[in-house]
Amino acid sequence: MLLLLAALGSIWYAQDQEAAKRIAAGVQVKDVPVAGLTVPQAEAAITARYAALADQPIVLTAVGKHWTFPARALGVGVDVAATAAKAKALGRDPSGPLQVPLVLTHDRSVAEKTWQPLATDLALTPQDAQFRVDADGVEVHPAQAGRRFDPDGTWQALTAATTDATFSEVAVATVPVSPQVSDALLAPALATIHRLSDQPLVLTGQLADGSSHSWTVAPGQLRGWLQVKQDGAGVPTVKPDLDASQASTYLQSVAADVQRDPTNAKLALPNYATLATLTADAPGRQLNLAASLAAVQQAAAGDTRTVDLTIDAVPAVVSAVSLHPLKDQLDTLMRDGLRLTYGDTSYLLKGSKLALALYVEPTPGATPAYRITLNDNDLNRLVSTIAFNVNVPAQNAAYRMGAGGMALVKTPHDGLRVDSAATLAVLRDALLTGKATAVLPTVPVKPDFGAMDQAGLISTPDLLQSDNTSYAGSSPERNWNVTYGASKLDGWAIPPGGTFSISDALGDLTVAAGFKMGWAILVQQGDATTIPSEAGGICQVVTTLFHPVFWAGLPIVERHNHSYWIALYGRKPLGLQGLDATISPPDSDFRFKNTTGNWLLIRARGDGANLHVELWGTNPGWRVDVSDPVITNMVKTDQTPRKQTSDKLAAGRSLQVEHAQDGFTADIHRQVYAANGQKLDDWHAHGTYLPSHNTFMTGTGKATVTSP
């Protein structure tokens, strides 16, 4: 029995040991029965059944997007050994379930490699709140949140969705990303923008002419003056005032509209003035840029959108008050003149004459703002005027042939001459320092010829030259002047070495001196015009003397030609085209010198039709060579008649006072030789003549006149 029992026990033990190696009855893994199988057999059965589970798709979803991956790509797999072991262990616990779930594995490192592209697909950059300002307005872009992939949340969702062989969709986890600049952070900047630029600014002021004006700065322009920046956190900010540079640029354009330059006082002394003229100063106006800019900023920041521009007065640099002392000095000088004393007498330079030499010039930056200046040419003319009125020529002993023979007609005496150089210095000092009087520098002048006992010794046996010119047909007045002039020229004797002046011989050419009104030539702006003149026609006497003097070979000291050519003076035998002479005392004279070594005598007579002038002396035996006239620069005249009127001619009376002649330049070369062949003189009669015209004068007055 014992042996039997022992044998039975061995068998039971063996059977029990064999049973212990197998899975208990009724156990299955999911739908795989594994009861009675050994663990290796269970593993094989499980593997056979769920080998494809690693290829089962898992769908990941997020924001409407889907991504499908095999389970193994997401690190999901079956732990067969663990599942079989779990089934084996289940049989030992009769109280546990007989259904054994699959034991799944999850490898996050594999999943992370697979879902890495999802992070890029799902990433959404947050958008900061922002705005854009331009002339059209303010464009606001609200803030937008972003997102990013959440790997931890996604892993949790993946493991939760893969706890069983049947996988559910996996909701991919994302995390919202907030923008740095929220809408709330923009609010202060937008408020400042609206406050500064929503309404226009109106600037008011006055234009340069004093009229009221307004300038409107529109919102669009104001928005261009906003100062938008970012703080350290990148939040847009707007400064509480406008950009000063741009506002100033605009104000500078307004400044040009309102600016009026000040007018300086001006001091002037016109020619022939009796008083200096003082033009008053006037203030200017200019925009006060700093104050106006401050007002613009204040208006932009407040509720009042009107700006009163600040405009400052600009005083003139030169005021009338500062110039009054100089004006008073000039006015005194113009009123009282400058009295020049010499000896026991004096000469007054009137203010109207001084005005011709005085200039008032500005002196920028100096005080006073003007000064008196002088011009040497003008001063020289003043000196000439003084000399003309003050000079007393030395009187040479003069002899003249009369009815009773040769007689002393002028006794010699000393003269007086103004010292021009010294007078110039005196005038300069007196005028610049405001003196009322000054001493006139003069020097005595001795006569060149003072012999008073020559009347019986004068001998003029030879007729050197003579000339005849016709004045037949002249009006009674001109006829008188020629005849009367010849009588005044007749009989003058010229001592050896003496210079003869026809102006001295004729005396004053005035109506008071016995002459009558005639015609003379006036040149203005390059045009010769015939005008009424005392002693008109006297130049025929001058030319008729000039011809014998010229052909006799006497040196010509001074000679002037007419402004236009008079054909009468070119008639043979002594006349040539361009050979004439004229005088206009005191400015021009005809003078010649007696170099024959003996006395000369002039005889002249007019018979109402012809003028005859003779030159007597002792024939020196000279040879006089004269070239033909060289005529150049011809200018054709206009033959169209010209009609003029004059109150110097009797009413209703008509005369042709000028005849048409072409203009030209003439040159006549004269050479004089002594008997021994020595050249004594080489002289050119040179003259330029303007075109003359057929001019007819009709009288409108009571006086009578003569033709030239």
KOLDO-576523 format. One record per residue (C-alpha): residue number from 0; chain; x, y, z. Coordinates in steps of 0.5 Angstrom, whole numbers, plus 500, padded with zeros to 3 digits. Example, Ala and Ser with C-alpha at 12.3 -4.5 7.8 and 13.67 -1.06 7.14 Angstrom:
2
TORTOR   k c   u   v   w
TORTOR   0 A 525 491 516
TORTOR   1 A 527 498 514
END
This chain:
708
TORTOR   k c   u   v   w
TORTOR   0 A 500 500 500
TORTOR   1 A 506 504 502
TORTOR   2 A 509 503 495
TORTOR   3 A 502 504 492
TORTOR   4 A 501 510 495
TORTOR   5 A 508 513 494
TORTOR   6 A 507 511 486
TORTOR   7 A 501 514 486
TORTOR   8 A 504 520 490
TORTOR   9 A 509 521 485
TORTOR  10 A 505 520 479
TORTOR  11 A 500 526 482
TORTOR  12 A 506 530 483
TORTOR  13 A 509 529 476
TORTOR  14 A 502 531 474
TORTOR  15 A 502 537 478
TORTOR  16 A 508 539 476
TORTOR  17 A 506 539 469
TORTOR  18 A 500 542 470
TORTOR  19 A 504 548 473
TORTOR  20 A 507 549 467
TORTOR  21 A 501 551 463
TORTOR  22 A 496 556 463
TORTOR  23 A 489 555 467
TORTOR  24 A 483 553 464
TORTOR  25 A 478 558 461
TORTOR  26 A 484 564 461
TORTOR  27 A 484 567 454
TORTOR  28 A 488 574 452
TORTOR  29 A 483 578 448
TORTOR  30 A 480 573 443
TORTOR  31 A 486 568 444
TORTOR  32 A 485 562 448
TORTOR  33 A 491 560 452
TORTOR  34 A 488 556 457
TORTOR  35 A 492 549 458
TORTOR  36 A 498 553 454
TORTOR  37 A 505 553 456
TORTOR  38 A 508 560 456
TORTOR  39 A 512 559 450
TORTOR  40 A 506 556 447
TORTOR  41 A 501 562 449
TORTOR  42 A 507 567 447
TORTOR  43 A 506 564 440
TORTOR  44 A 499 564 440
TORTOR  45 A 499 571 442
TORTOR  46 A 504 573 437
TORTOR  47 A 500 570 431
TORTOR  48 A 494 573 433
TORTOR  49 A 497 580 434
TORTOR  50 A 503 581 430
TORTOR  51 A 499 586 425
TORTOR  52 A 498 590 431
TORTOR  53 A 504 594 430
TORTOR  54 A 502 596 423
TORTOR  55 A 495 598 426
TORTOR  56 A 494 606 424
TORTOR  57 A 493 611 429
TORTOR  58 A 490 618 427
TORTOR  59 A 493 624 430
TORTOR  60 A 488 630 430
TORTOR  61 A 489 638 431
TORTOR  62 A 486 644 428
TORTOR  63 A 482 640 423
TORTOR  64 A 488 637 421
TORTOR  65 A 489 629 421
TORTOR  66 A 496 625 421
TORTOR  67 A 496 618 420
TORTOR  68 A 502 613 423
TORTOR  69 A 503 606 424
TORTOR  70 A 503 604 431
TORTOR  71 A 510 602 431
TORTOR  72 A 512 609 428
TORTOR  73 A 509 612 435
TORTOR  74 A 512 607 439
TORTOR  75 A 506 603 440
TORTOR  76 A 507 595 441
TORTOR  77 A 505 589 444
TORTOR  78 A 509 586 450
TORTOR  79 A 508 579 448
TORTOR  80 A 512 576 454
TORTOR  81 A 509 580 459
TORTOR  82 A 502 579 456
TORTOR  83 A 503 571 457
TORTOR  84 A 506 572 464
TORTOR  85 A 500 575 466
TORTOR  86 A 495 570 463
TORTOR  87 A 500 565 466
TORTOR  88 A 499 568 473
TORTOR  89 A 492 569 472
TORTOR  90 A 490 562 473
TORTOR  91 A 493 562 480
TORTOR  92 A 488 567 482
TORTOR  93 A 482 564 482
TORTOR  94 A 478 570 484
TORTOR  95 A 481 574 478
TORTOR  96 A 478 575 471
TORTOR  97 A 479 570 466
TORTOR  98 A 480 575 460
TORTOR  99 A 487 578 460
TORTOR 100 A 488 584 456
TORTOR 101 A 494 585 452
TORTOR 102 A 500 589 455
TORTOR 103 A 502 594 450
TORTOR 104 A 509 598 450
TORTOR 105 A 510 606 449
TORTOR 106 A 516 608 447
TORTOR 107 A 516 616 447
TORTOR 108 A 523 617 444
TORTOR 109 A 520 613 437
TORTOR 110 A 514 617 438
TORTOR 111 A 518 624 438
TORTOR 112 A 522 623 432
TORTOR 113 A 515 621 428
TORTOR 114 A 511 627 430
TORTOR 115 A 517 632 430
TORTOR 116 A 514 635 423
TORTOR 117 A 507 636 427
TORTOR 118 A 511 642 431
TORTOR 119 A 512 646 425
TORTOR 120 A 505 644 422
TORTOR 121 A 502 646 428
TORTOR 122 A 506 652 430
TORTOR 123 A 503 659 429
TORTOR 124 A 507 665 431
TORTOR 125 A 503 670 435
TORTOR 126 A 501 677 432
TORTOR 127 A 503 683 436
TORTOR 128 A 497 689 436
TORTOR 129 A 500 694 431
TORTOR 130 A 498 700 427
TORTOR 131 A 500 704 421
TORTOR 132 A 499 712 421
TORTOR 133 A 499 716 414
TORTOR 134 A 496 722 411
TORTOR 135 A 489 718 410
TORTOR 136 A 488 716 417
TORTOR 137 A 490 710 422
TORTOR 138 A 490 703 421
TORTOR 139 A 490 698 427
TORTOR 140 A 491 691 427
TORTOR 141 A 489 687 433
TORTOR 142 A 493 682 437
TORTOR 143 A 492 675 435
TORTOR 144 A 495 669 439
TORTOR 145 A 499 664 437
TORTOR 146 A 500 656 439
TORTOR 147 A 505 651 439
TORTOR 148 A 506 644 439
TORTOR 149 A 505 640 446
TORTOR 150 A 509 634 447
TORTOR 151 A 507 632 454
TORTOR 152 A 500 633 453
TORTOR 153 A 500 629 446
TORTOR 154 A 504 623 449
TORTOR 155 A 499 623 455
TORTOR 156 A 493 623 450
TORTOR 157 A 497 618 445
TORTOR 158 A 498 613 451
TORTOR 159 A 491 614 453
TORTOR 160 A 488 612 446
TORTOR 161 A 493 606 446
TORTOR 162 A 491 602 452
TORTOR 163 A 488 597 448
TORTOR 164 A 488 593 442
TORTOR 165 A 483 598 439
TORTOR 166 A 486 605 438
TORTOR 167 A 482 611 438
TORTOR 168 A 484 618 435
TORTOR 169 A 489 622 439
TORTOR 170 A 487 629 440
TORTOR 171 A 494 633 439
TORTOR 172 A 495 637 445
TORTOR 173 A 497 645 443
TORTOR 174 A 499 650 448
TORTOR 175 A 497 658 446
TORTOR 176 A 502 663 445
TORTOR 177 A 501 670 447
TORTOR 178 A 503 676 443
TORTOR 179 A 508 681 446
TORTOR 180 A 504 687 445
TORTOR 181 A 496 686 446
TORTOR 182 A 491 691 444
TORTOR 183 A 491 694 451
TORTOR 184 A 498 696 450
TORTOR 185 A 496 700 444
TORTOR 186 A 491 704 447
TORTOR 187 A 495 710 450
TORTOR 188 A 499 711 443
TORTOR 189 A 492 711 439
TORTOR 190 A 489 716 444
TORTOR 191 A 495 720 443
TORTOR 192 A 494 720 436
TORTOR 193 A 487 722 436
TORTOR 194 A 488 727 440
TORTOR 195 A 494 730 436
TORTOR 196 A 491 729 429
TORTOR 197 A 484 728 429
TORTOR 198 A 482 735 428
TORTOR 199 A 486 740 424
TORTOR 200 A 490 746 427
TORTOR 201 A 488 753 424
TORTOR 202 A 494 758 424
TORTOR 203 A 492 766 424
TORTOR 204 A 496 772 423
TORTOR 205 A 497 777 418
TORTOR 206 A 501 777 411
TORTOR 207 A 506 782 409
TORTOR 208 A 501 787 407
TORTOR 209 A 498 787 414
TORTOR 210 A 492 783 411
TORTOR 211 A 489 778 416
TORTOR 212 A 490 771 414
TORTOR 213 A 489 763 416
TORTOR 214 A 493 757 415
TORTOR 215 A 490 750 416
TORTOR 216 A 494 744 418
TORTOR 217 A 490 738 416
TORTOR 218 A 489 732 420
TORTOR 219 A 493 728 414
TORTOR 220 A 499 733 415
TORTOR 221 A 499 733 422
TORTOR 222 A 499 725 422
TORTOR 223 A 506 726 419
TORTOR 224 A 508 730 425
TORTOR 225 A 507 725 430
TORTOR 226 A 513 722 433
TORTOR 227 A 512 714 433
TORTOR 228 A 517 710 437
TORTOR 229 A 518 703 440
TORTOR 230 A 519 702 448
TORTOR 231 A 524 697 450
TORTOR 232 A 519 692 450
TORTOR 233 A 517 693 443
TORTOR 234 A 511 697 445
TORTOR 235 A 509 703 440
TORTOR 236 A 509 709 443
TORTOR 237 A 507 716 441
TORTOR 238 A 510 722 444
TORTOR 239 A 505 727 447
TORTOR 240 A 507 733 442
TORTOR 241 A 508 734 435
TORTOR 242 A 515 733 431
TORTOR 243 A 518 740 432
TORTOR 244 A 523 739 426
TORTOR 245 A 517 738 421
TORTOR 246 A 513 743 425
TORTOR 247 A 518 748 424
TORTOR 248 A 519 747 417
TORTOR 249 A 512 748 416
TORTOR 250 A 512 755 420
TORTOR 251 A 518 757 416
TORTOR 252 A 514 757 410
TORTOR 253 A 509 761 413
TORTOR 254 A 514 766 416
TORTOR 255 A 516 767 408
TORTOR 256 A 508 770 408
TORTOR 257 A 508 774 414
TORTOR 258 A 515 777 413
TORTOR 259 A 516 784 411
TORTOR 260 A 523 787 411
TORTOR 261 A 524 793 415
TORTOR 262 A 526 799 410
TORTOR 263 A 532 803 412
TORTOR 264 A 532 811 412
TORTOR 265 A 535 814 406
TORTOR 266 A 539 820 405
TORTOR 267 A 540 823 398
TORTOR 268 A 542 830 395
TORTOR 269 A 539 830 388
TORTOR 270 A 543 835 383
TORTOR 271 A 541 842 384
TORTOR 272 A 537 841 390
TORTOR 273 A 536 846 395
TORTOR 274 A 535 841 401
TORTOR 275 A 537 834 402
TORTOR 276 A 531 828 402
TORTOR 277 A 530 824 408
TORTOR 278 A 526 818 407
TORTOR 279 A 523 815 413
TORTOR 280 A 525 808 416
TORTOR 281 A 519 803 417
TORTOR 282 A 519 797 421
TORTOR 283 A 519 790 418
TORTOR 284 A 515 784 421
TORTOR 285 A 518 777 422
TORTOR 286 A 515 770 425
TORTOR 287 A 517 769 432
TORTOR 288 A 519 761 430
TORTOR 289 A 520 759 437
TORTOR 290 A 514 762 440
TORTOR 291 A 509 760 435
TORTOR 292 A 512 753 435
TORTOR 293 A 510 753 442
TORTOR 294 A 503 755 441
TORTOR 295 A 502 750 436
TORTOR 296 A 504 745 441
TORTOR 297 A 500 747 446
TORTOR 298 A 494 747 441
TORTOR 299 A 495 740 438
TORTOR 300 A 495 738 446
TORTOR 301 A 489 741 448
TORTOR 302 A 482 742 446
TORTOR 303 A 483 749 442
TORTOR 304 A 485 748 435
TORTOR 305 A 487 755 433
TORTOR 306 A 494 758 434
TORTOR 307 A 495 765 434
TORTOR 308 A 502 766 431
TORTOR 309 A 507 771 434
TORTOR 310 A 509 776 430
TORTOR 311 A 515 781 432
TORTOR 312 A 516 788 429
TORTOR 313 A 523 788 426
TORTOR 314 A 526 795 427
TORTOR 315 A 530 798 421
TORTOR 316 A 538 798 422
TORTOR 317 A 538 806 420
TORTOR 318 A 533 810 423
TORTOR 319 A 531 817 420
TORTOR 320 A 533 820 427
TORTOR 321 A 540 818 426
TORTOR 322 A 541 821 420
TORTOR 323 A 538 828 422
TORTOR 324 A 544 831 424
TORTOR 325 A 547 829 417
TORTOR 326 A 541 832 414
TORTOR 327 A 542 838 418
TORTOR 328 A 549 839 416
TORTOR 329 A 547 838 408
TORTOR 330 A 541 843 409
TORTOR 331 A 545 848 412
TORTOR 332 A 550 848 406
TORTOR 333 A 545 848 401
TORTOR 334 A 541 854 404
TORTOR 335 A 548 858 405
TORTOR 336 A 553 855 400
TORTOR 337 A 560 856 401
TORTOR 338 A 563 863 401
TORTOR 339 A 570 863 398
TORTOR 340 A 574 870 400
TORTOR 341 A 580 872 397
TORTOR 342 A 583 879 398
TORTOR 343 A 577 884 400
TORTOR 344 A 572 880 396
TORTOR 345 A 569 874 396
TORTOR 346 A 565 869 391
TORTOR 347 A 559 865 394
TORTOR 348 A 558 857 391
TORTOR 349 A 551 856 392
TORTOR 350 A 548 850 395
TORTOR 351 A 545 848 388
TORTOR 352 A 552 848 385
TORTOR 353 A 555 844 391
TORTOR 354 A 550 839 390
TORTOR 355 A 553 837 384
TORTOR 356 A 559 835 387
TORTOR 357 A 556 832 394
TORTOR 358 A 554 825 394
TORTOR 359 A 551 822 400
TORTOR 360 A 553 814 401
TORTOR 361 A 551 809 405
TORTOR 362 A 556 806 410
TORTOR 363 A 554 799 412
TORTOR 364 A 555 797 419
TORTOR 365 A 558 804 421
TORTOR 366 A 555 810 425
TORTOR 367 A 553 814 422
TORTOR 368 A 550 810 417
TORTOR 369 A 551 815 411
TORTOR 370 A 557 819 410
TORTOR 371 A 559 825 405
TORTOR 372 A 563 823 399
TORTOR 373 A 566 828 394
TORTOR 374 A 568 826 386
TORTOR 375 A 574 829 384
TORTOR 376 A 571 830 377
TORTOR 377 A 566 834 380
TORTOR 378 A 570 838 384
TORTOR 379 A 574 840 378
TORTOR 380 A 568 842 375
TORTOR 381 A 567 846 381
TORTOR 382 A 574 849 381
TORTOR 383 A 573 851 373
TORTOR 384 A 566 854 375
TORTOR 385 A 570 858 381
TORTOR 386 A 576 860 376
TORTOR 387 A 571 862 370
TORTOR 388 A 568 867 375
TORTOR 389 A 574 869 379
TORTOR 390 A 579 869 374
TORTOR 391 A 581 876 372
TORTOR 392 A 586 875 366
TORTOR 393 A 592 879 365
TORTOR 394 A 591 885 360
TORTOR 395 A 596 885 355
TORTOR 396 A 597 891 351
TORTOR 397 A 593 891 345
TORTOR 398 A 593 895 339
TORTOR 399 A 587 896 334
TORTOR 400 A 587 900 327
TORTOR 401 A 581 905 327
TORTOR 402 A 579 911 323
TORTOR 403 A 585 915 326
TORTOR 404 A 590 909 325
TORTOR 405 A 593 904 330
TORTOR 406 A 592 906 337
TORTOR 407 A 593 903 344
TORTOR 408 A 586 900 346
TORTOR 409 A 588 896 352
TORTOR 410 A 593 898 357
TORTOR 411 A 596 892 361
TORTOR 412 A 595 890 368
TORTOR 413 A 596 884 372
TORTOR 414 A 591 879 373
TORTOR 415 A 588 874 378
TORTOR 416 A 588 866 377
TORTOR 417 A 585 861 382
TORTOR 418 A 590 856 384
TORTOR 419 A 586 850 382
TORTOR 420 A 590 844 386
TORTOR 421 A 590 848 392
TORTOR 422 A 583 850 391
TORTOR 423 A 581 843 390
TORTOR 424 A 584 841 397
TORTOR 425 A 580 847 400
TORTOR 426 A 574 845 397
TORTOR 427 A 575 838 400
TORTOR 428 A 576 840 407
TORTOR 429 A 570 845 407
TORTOR 430 A 565 841 404
TORTOR 431 A 567 835 409
TORTOR 432 A 567 839 415
TORTOR 433 A 561 843 414
TORTOR 434 A 565 850 414
TORTOR 435 A 561 856 412
TORTOR 436 A 567 860 409
TORTOR 437 A 574 858 406
TORTOR 438 A 580 862 404
TORTOR 439 A 580 861 396
TORTOR 440 A 587 860 394
TORTOR 441 A 589 865 388
TORTOR 442 A 596 867 385
TORTOR 443 A 597 874 381
TORTOR 444 A 598 873 373
TORTOR 445 A 603 878 369
TORTOR 446 A 601 880 362
TORTOR 447 A 605 877 357
TORTOR 448 A 606 883 353
TORTOR 449 A 606 890 356
TORTOR 450 A 609 895 351
TORTOR 451 A 605 901 351
TORTOR 452 A 609 905 346
TORTOR 453 A 608 901 340
TORTOR 454 A 603 904 336
TORTOR 455 A 608 908 331
TORTOR 456 A 612 902 330
TORTOR 457 A 607 897 328
TORTOR 458 A 608 895 321
TORTOR 459 A 604 890 317
TORTOR 460 A 606 891 309
TORTOR 461 A 604 884 307
TORTOR 462 A 597 881 305
TORTOR 463 A 599 874 308
TORTOR 464 A 592 871 306
TORTOR 465 A 584 873 306
TORTOR 466 A 578 869 305
TORTOR 467 A 571 871 303
TORTOR 468 A 564 868 305
TORTOR 469 A 557 869 303
TORTOR 470 A 552 871 307
TORTOR 471 A 547 874 302
TORTOR 472 A 540 871 303
TORTOR 473 A 540 871 311
TORTOR 474 A 535 874 315
TORTOR 475 A 536 881 317
TORTOR 476 A 538 878 324
TORTOR 477 A 543 873 322
TORTOR 478 A 546 879 317
TORTOR 479 A 546 883 323
TORTOR 480 A 550 878 327
TORTOR 481 A 555 877 321
TORTOR 482 A 556 884 319
TORTOR 483 A 557 886 327
TORTOR 484 A 561 881 328
TORTOR 485 A 566 883 323
TORTOR 486 A 566 890 325
TORTOR 487 A 568 887 332
TORTOR 488 A 574 883 329
TORTOR 489 A 576 888 325
TORTOR 490 A 583 892 326
TORTOR 491 A 586 888 332
TORTOR 492 A 594 887 332
TORTOR 493 A 597 881 334
TORTOR 494 A 604 882 337
TORTOR 495 A 610 877 335
TORTOR 496 A 609 871 340
TORTOR 497 A 602 873 342
TORTOR 498 A 596 869 342
TORTOR 499 A 590 871 339
TORTOR 500 A 583 869 342
TORTOR 501 A 577 871 337
TORTOR 502 A 572 870 343
TORTOR 503 A 576 876 347
TORTOR 504 A 576 880 340
TORTOR 505 A 568 879 340
TORTOR 506 A 566 880 347
TORTOR 507 A 560 878 350
TORTOR 508 A 556 874 345
TORTOR 509 A 549 877 347
TORTOR 510 A 543 881 345
TORTOR 511 A 545 886 351
TORTOR 512 A 552 886 347
TORTOR 513 A 549 888 341
TORTOR 514 A 547 881 338
TORTOR 515 A 541 879 335
TORTOR 516 A 537 872 336
TORTOR 517 A 539 867 331
TORTOR 518 A 540 859 331
TORTOR 519 A 546 854 334
TORTOR 520 A 547 847 334
TORTOR 521 A 545 843 340
TORTOR 522 A 548 835 341
TORTOR 523 A 543 831 345
TORTOR 524 A 544 823 345
TORTOR 525 A 548 823 339
TORTOR 526 A 543 827 335
TORTOR 527 A 545 834 333
TORTOR 528 A 539 839 333
TORTOR 529 A 538 847 331
TORTOR 530 A 536 851 337
TORTOR 531 A 535 859 338
TORTOR 532 A 541 862 340
TORTOR 533 A 544 869 341
TORTOR 534 A 549 871 336
TORTOR 535 A 547 866 332
TORTOR 536 A 551 866 325
TORTOR 537 A 557 869 329
TORTOR 538 A 561 862 327
TORTOR 539 A 561 864 320
TORTOR 540 A 566 870 322
TORTOR 541 A 570 865 326
TORTOR 542 A 571 860 320
TORTOR 543 A 572 866 315
TORTOR 544 A 578 868 320
TORTOR 545 A 580 861 321
TORTOR 546 A 581 859 313
TORTOR 547 A 587 865 312
TORTOR 548 A 590 863 319
TORTOR 549 A 590 856 317
TORTOR 550 A 593 857 310
TORTOR 551 A 598 862 313
TORTOR 552 A 601 857 317
TORTOR 553 A 600 860 323
TORTOR 554 A 600 855 329
TORTOR 555 A 593 853 331
TORTOR 556 A 592 853 339
TORTOR 557 A 585 851 340
TORTOR 558 A 580 850 334
TORTOR 559 A 573 846 334
TORTOR 560 A 569 844 329
TORTOR 561 A 561 844 328
TORTOR 562 A 557 838 330
TORTOR 563 A 554 838 323
TORTOR 564 A 557 840 317
TORTOR 565 A 555 847 313
TORTOR 566 A 557 846 306
TORTOR 567 A 558 854 305
TORTOR 568 A 564 853 309
TORTOR 569 A 567 848 304
TORTOR 570 A 567 853 298
TORTOR 571 A 574 854 294
TORTOR 572 A 579 857 294
TORTOR 573 A 580 856 302
TORTOR 574 A 575 852 304
TORTOR 575 A 575 845 304
TORTOR 576 A 570 839 306
TORTOR 577 A 572 839 314
TORTOR 578 A 575 846 314
TORTOR 579 A 571 850 319
TORTOR 580 A 571 853 326
TORTOR 581 A 566 854 331
TORTOR 582 A 566 858 338
TORTOR 583 A 562 857 345
TORTOR 584 A 564 861 350
TORTOR 585 A 567 860 355
TORTOR 586 A 567 852 353
TORTOR 587 A 570 853 347
TORTOR 588 A 574 858 343
TORTOR 589 A 578 859 337
TORTOR 590 A 586 861 338
TORTOR 591 A 592 862 334
TORTOR 592 A 599 864 335
TORTOR 593 A 603 869 332
TORTOR 594 A 610 866 330
TORTOR 595 A 612 870 324
TORTOR 596 A 617 874 329
TORTOR 597 A 613 881 327
TORTOR 598 A 606 884 328
TORTOR 599 A 600 881 325
TORTOR 600 A 593 885 323
TORTOR 601 A 586 883 322
TORTOR 602 A 582 886 317
TORTOR 603 A 575 884 317
TORTOR 604 A 568 887 314
TORTOR 605 A 561 885 312
TORTOR 606 A 557 889 306
TORTOR 607 A 551 885 308
TORTOR 608 A 552 880 302
TORTOR 609 A 559 878 303
TORTOR 610 A 564 877 309
TORTOR 611 A 571 879 307
TORTOR 612 A 577 877 312
TORTOR 613 A 584 879 311
TORTOR 614 A 591 877 315
TORTOR 615 A 596 882 314
TORTOR 616 A 604 882 317
TORTOR 617 A 611 881 314
TORTOR 618 A 611 875 309
TORTOR 619 A 616 870 313
TORTOR 620 A 617 866 307
TORTOR 621 A 614 859 309
TORTOR 622 A 611 854 305
TORTOR 623 A 604 851 307
TORTOR 624 A 603 844 304
TORTOR 625 A 596 842 305
TORTOR 626 A 593 835 304
TORTOR 627 A 586 833 301
TORTOR 628 A 581 832 306
TORTOR 629 A 581 824 308
TORTOR 630 A 573 823 309
TORTOR 631 A 571 817 313
TORTOR 632 A 565 814 317
TORTOR 633 A 560 816 312
TORTOR 634 A 553 816 315
TORTOR 635 A 547 817 310
TORTOR 636 A 542 822 313
TORTOR 637 A 534 822 313
TORTOR 638 A 532 827 307
TORTOR 639 A 525 827 310
TORTOR 640 A 523 834 312
TORTOR 641 A 522 835 320
TORTOR 642 A 518 840 323
TORTOR 643 A 519 844 329
TORTOR 644 A 516 850 333
TORTOR 645 A 519 856 337
TORTOR 646 A 516 862 341
TORTOR 647 A 523 865 339
TORTOR 648 A 520 866 332
TORTOR 649 A 515 871 330
TORTOR 650 A 508 867 330
TORTOR 651 A 507 865 323
TORTOR 652 A 514 866 320
TORTOR 653 A 517 859 317
TORTOR 654 A 525 858 316
TORTOR 655 A 529 852 314
TORTOR 656 A 534 852 320
TORTOR 657 A 538 846 318
TORTOR 658 A 539 843 311
TORTOR 659 A 540 835 310
TORTOR 660 A 548 833 310
TORTOR 661 A 551 826 311
TORTOR 662 A 555 825 317
TORTOR 663 A 562 824 316
TORTOR 664 A 569 824 319
TORTOR 665 A 574 829 316
TORTOR 666 A 582 829 317
TORTOR 667 A 586 835 313
TORTOR 668 A 594 834 314
TORTOR 669 A 597 841 314
TORTOR 670 A 605 842 314
TORTOR 671 A 609 848 315
TORTOR 672 A 616 849 313
TORTOR 673 A 621 855 313
TORTOR 674 A 624 858 308
TORTOR 675 A 630 854 309
TORTOR 676 A 626 847 309
TORTOR 677 A 626 846 317
TORTOR 678 A 619 844 319
TORTOR 679 A 615 849 323
TORTOR 680 A 609 846 324
TORTOR 681 A 605 839 323
TORTOR 682 A 598 839 325
TORTOR 683 A 591 836 323
TORTOR 684 A 584 839 322
TORTOR 685 A 580 833 325
TORTOR 686 A 573 833 326
TORTOR 687 A 567 828 326
TORTOR 688 A 560 831 323
TORTOR 689 A 553 828 325
TORTOR 690 A 548 828 320
TORTOR 691 A 544 834 319
TORTOR 692 A 536 834 317
TORTOR 693 A 532 838 313
TORTOR 694 A 529 842 319
TORTOR 695 A 523 847 318
TORTOR 696 A 522 852 324
TORTOR 697 A 515 855 325
TORTOR 698 A 514 861 329
TORTOR 699 A 509 861 335
TORTOR 700 A 512 868 339
TORTOR 701 A 513 875 338
TORTOR 702 A 521 875 337
TORTOR 703 A 524 874 330
TORTOR 704 A 530 870 329
TORTOR 705 A 535 868 323
TORTOR 706 A 537 862 319
TORTOR 707 A 544 859 321
END
